[in-house]
Amino acid sequence: MPRKASDVSSEGQPTKGKSGGGHIAQSGVVATEACDVVLNGAASESIWYSLATTEKELNLSLTLTTGQTFRWRRTDDDEWTGVHGKRVVTLRQSKGHGDILFRTVPKLKTDELAPFEQSLVEFFNLRYNLEELYAQWSAADTRFAQVGEFLPGARVLRQDAVECVFSFLCSSNNNISRITSMVDYLSRTYGPLIAVVDGVEYFAFPALEDLARIPAADLRTNGSFGYRADWVPAAAQHIIELGGEPWLHGLR
């Protein structure tokens, strides 16, 4: 059953003895508050949910800024906002033991919560116990034992396959700042608008069919893609011919 708001402190932390274990079974409502969100011209309220993890298992700052993904922006201290699936998601590393709280726009319906949370568990690879893996790697490799303690909670993401492939195409001979700009250009120019949050527009990543129709000249002239401009529509068309998203996800 979801945790009720009465099971948390005023800071949004689970009260002592209430947190339990496991990511899905222990997730639930953490707190409610007005969210400064404009969706189709109307204000929306948002609910915080918990992933029931710790900072040693998932550190957002060490995971979202290391060149794996390029569409999450820091929107407050210990808070990040980006697009996951068809929703804008805000993630908060709560103070104390470091649990991850999340809320979405559009809001989740009751029957959507468990599947969406599972998708976040998959995205962050939370099925695997990172502390146990760190211990194994430290025992097997002296160099990792030296540096691992400085990188607690740094995870390899399991991203959407389409966005991952085309972010990788943008990364050739490039830096994080410029890759971010290029991936943002693809989303902002060719992806559908999801919502406006605190005055910032958030877009879904374009579908393969939309990527295949992009004029390479536009990417070269307006997106600063350089020699990578031809790769985007060509790669999208090739993936479509091989079977599209089902084929791409089947490579995992």
Secondary structure, 3 states (H helix, E strand, C coil): CCCCHHHECCCCCECCCCCCCCCCCCCCEEEEEEEEEEECCEEEEEEEEECCCCCCCCCHHHHCCCCCCCCCEEEECCEEEEEECCEEEEEEECCCCCCEEEEEECCCCHHHHHHHHHHHHHHCCCCCCHHHHHHHHHHHCHHHHHHHHHCCCCCCCCCCHHHHHHHHHHCCCCCHHHHHHHHHHHHHHHCCEEEEECCEEEECCCCHHHHHCCCHHHHHHCCCCHHHCCHHHHHHHHHHHHCHHHHHHCCC
